[in-house]
Amino acid sequence: MTSVARTVAVPAAQTRRLGAWFRDPWRKPRILAGVTLLYIGWSLLPVAIAVLFSFNAGKSRTVWQGFSTRWYYGDPLRSVWHDPTLHSAVVHTLWLGLLATVITVPLGVAMALGLDRWRGRIPAGANAFVLISFVLPEILLAVALLFVATVLQTPLHLGTVGQVVGLVTYQLSYPVVIVRGRLLTIGKQYEEAAIDLGASPAGAVRRVLVKMLLPAIFASTVLVFADVIDDFVIVRYLSGGASTEPVSVKIYNTARAAPTPALNALATVLLVSSLLVVLLGFLAYRRFTRGERRSIDVFAGEA
């Protein structure tokens, strides 16, 4: 009888401890951590498999036949380095990312400064229009720009120019929102202090405000570039031929046939390019915000 009572008491005690653990608001978030790790693993598994088979020695994309760099540069005809269509797709993708980023980020910073300084109904309406691209379907913008390029008599034409215009139009809201968020944390006192010390309004913006906006500018640059090089809808609708097809469109067109692991190698090159840009942006952000963190630590120590 005693052993039976002891057997019943052990699960009851475990149940009480488990209930107390769930009611403890300071417990370690093991369940949330498990769900997060599960999601990350599930998201990265297909990418890891695609990258792995880009080093497959054979032509199969499902059966492993040995390690090789054949599909990057070893194959004299069908590797990414030697196939002119794949090589052109990589170059065109990076070129689009560079052009769109160089145009979008300065325009976004200037628009954010204008909307932050301008008061009235017109800037309020412009601010609302800036946010439209977050809810506007990308395919709707692509079809509208395709209509403008093919039907209306405008300087906009299919090809690189049309793709850059479409990408800049769609990506402009990102630097505007990011830089405006940074402006809200800075305030106007730094500009006013610079003007009181003899700087012109333009000089105060250039020498003080822009330097304080550098973290937001770098974050916008990384976000825009990473989003542009894997864009599909706009660049596909506004492409002018095989020479203006980026990697995303090339993968879409080739995947319906009998693709080789060269397609995986092409996607891997794009993935590595994105990761390098994100890493450089993160390092630049850490460098430019190092002084701010030191100032905050000094202020906290003095307090």
N, C-alpha and C positions, 0 to 999 in steps of 0.2 A: 504493500500500500504506500509506503514511504517513497519507494522508487518511482511509482506511478505519479505521485504528487510532484516529485522533483522533476520528472519528465515534462509535466504540464507547466510547471512554473518557469522552466527555461525559455520556451517560446514566448510566454507572456512577458518575461523580462526583456527579451529581445525586441518584442513589439513596442514596449514602452520606450526603450532606448531609441528605436527607429522613429517613433512619433515625436520624441523630444528633439531628435536631430532635425526633423522637418520643421518643427516650430521654432528652431533657433535661427534668428535672422542673421547671425554672424558666422554661420557655418560656411565651410568652403563650398563654392558652387560646383560640386562635382557633376551634377546632372547637366548643367548648362555647359560646362567644359566638355563633357562627353558628347553632347549634341553638336557643339562647335567643331570638335575634332572630327566627328563623323561627317559633317557637312564639308569640311575642308578636304578630307580624304576622298569623299565621293566626287568632289569637283575636280580634284587634281589627278585622279586615277585615269580618266580618258586622255588627258593631256600627256601624262607620263607614258602611256602606251603608245600614243602617236609619236612622241619624241623617240621612244625606244626603237620603233620600227623604221624610223628614218635612218637608222644605222644597220638595217638588215642587209645582208650580203646578196640575197636573192630578190626576185621581183615581187614576192608576195608581201601583202600588207597585213596578213593574219598568221602566217606560219614563220617562225623564227628560223633563219638559215645561216646564222653566223654574223659576227660583228664586222662591219666595213663602213668606210666613208665614201663608198662608191657613189651614192646619190647626192653628195655634196660637191665633189670635184673629181672623183675617180673615174666615173663613166665618161668617155669622150663625147658622147652624143646626148645622153638624157639626164645628166646631172644638173644641179642648179647652176653651177659655174659655167658649164659648157652649152646648155640648152639656151638658145637666144631668147625664146619666149619667156622662160622662167627667170632668166637673168634680167630681162626688160621689166618684168612684173615687179621684182624686188626694187630695182632702181627707181621705177616710176612711183612705187608706194612711198619710199623714203623721200623722194622729191616732193610729192604731194604733202607729206607730213611736214617737211621743212617750210615749204611755201605757205601753207595754211597757218602754221604756227607763227611764222614771222609776221604775217598780216593780222591775224586774229588777236594776238596778245596785246600789241600796242593799241589797236583800235578799242579793245575791251578796257584797257587801263584808262585811255582818254575818255571813253564813255562813262566809266565809273566815276571819274573825277567830275565830269560835267553834271551827271545826275546827282552827285553828292553836294555840289555847290549851287545848283540851279533850283529855285523854288517856284512853285506855281502849279497850275493844272497841267500844263504841257509836259513838264518833266515827270509828273506823276503818271500821266498816260504813257509816256515813253518807257518808264520803269515797268509798267504793266506789260507793254509789248515785248520788252526784253525777256520777261519770264514766260512768254508764250512758247518759245522753243522747247521748254521743259515738258510741255503738255501737247505740243503740236506733233502729230505723227510724222516721222521722217519721210515716209513714202509720199505723203501729201505734198511736202515741200519739194521732193524730187520730181514728182509729176508736174508741179507748177513750173519749176525751173526748166524742165524738158519742154513744156509748152512755149515758154518764153524763148528758148534757144532755137526751136525748130519752126515756130509759126510766126512769131513777131519779128519785125525788123529791128533788131537790137545788136549791140556789139558782142552780146553773149553767144558763144557758139559751143557746140559739143567738143569735148576733148579736155586738155589740161586746164584751159582757162575756165570753162564751165564747171569743171570739178572743183577747182580752187574757190570760185565764187560760191558754189553751193556749200562747200565745207565751211567756209568763213561765215556764211549766213547762219548755218546751223550751230556752229561752235561759239559764236560771239558771246552768247549769254553766260558761258562758264567763267571767263575772266571777269566779266562785269560783276557777277554775283560774288565771286571770291574776293575781288579787290574791294568792293563796297563793304563786305563784311569786315575786312581789315581796317578800312577807313573808320568804321563805327567804333573800333577799339582804340584808335589813335587820337581822335579829336582834332580840334583846330588850334590848340594852344602852342604846338610846336611851330606851325607856320607863323602864327602871330608873334612868337618870340623871335623868329628869324627876321621878320619884317621890322620889328622894333630895333634889331641890331644892325639894320641898314640894308638888308637884302631886298631885292625887288620881289613882287608876288611870284613872277615866273621863276626867279632864282630860289625862292623859298620852296617852291614845289620841286624844282630840279635837285637842289642840294640837300633838302631835308626830307620832304614827304616821299619822294620816289625811293630814297634809300630805306626808309622805314617800310615801304611797300614791297621791297624785294622778296621777302618770303612768300607773299601772296602771288607775286608775279612769277616766281619760279614754280610754285604749285600749279598755277594756271597753265604755264608752258608745258609742264609734264602731262597734265590732264588732257590738254588739247592735242598734243602730239600723239599720245597713246591712243586716244579715241579716233583720231584721223586715220592712222595707219591700218586700223582694222575695220574702218567703215565699209559698208557694202552697198546700201540702198542708193545713196546719192551718187557715188562714184560709178555704179553700174548704169544708172539711168543717163548719166551725163558723159559716159565714155564715148569717144569718137572712133574707136577701132581697136584692133588687137594691141597696138602700140601704147594705148592709154588705159589698158586694163591693169589694175593693181593686183596685189596678191589675193585679196579676198575674192575678187571676181574670177581670177584664174583658177583658184581652188574650186569655186562653185561650178565653173564650166568643165573642169577636168574630172571632178569627182563622179560625174554621171557616166563617164566612159569606163575604161579599164585602167585606172591610174596605177602608177608605180610608186614605190616609197619616195621618189623624188618629190611627190606632193607633200609628204610628211616633212621632208627636209626643207621645203619651201616654207611651210608653216612654222617650223622650228626656227628658221632664220628670222622670221617676223617676230616670233615670241622672244627670242634673245634680244632683238633690237628694242622691243618695248621694255623689257626688264632692265636693260642698260640705261635707257633714258630715265626710267623711274628711279634707279639707283643713283644716277648722277644728280637728279633733281633732289633726292632725299639728302645726299651729302651736301649739296649747295644750300639746302634749307637749314641743315644743322649748322653750317658754317656761318650763315648770315644771322641766325637767331642765337648764336653763342653769346654775343654781347648782351642781348636782352635777358637771357637766363642768368647771367652773372649779375646784372643790375637788380633783377628780382631777388636773387639770393642775398645780395648785400643789403637791400632794403628790408628784407625779412629779418636779417640778423640784427640790423639796427633797431627794428621794432621790438 
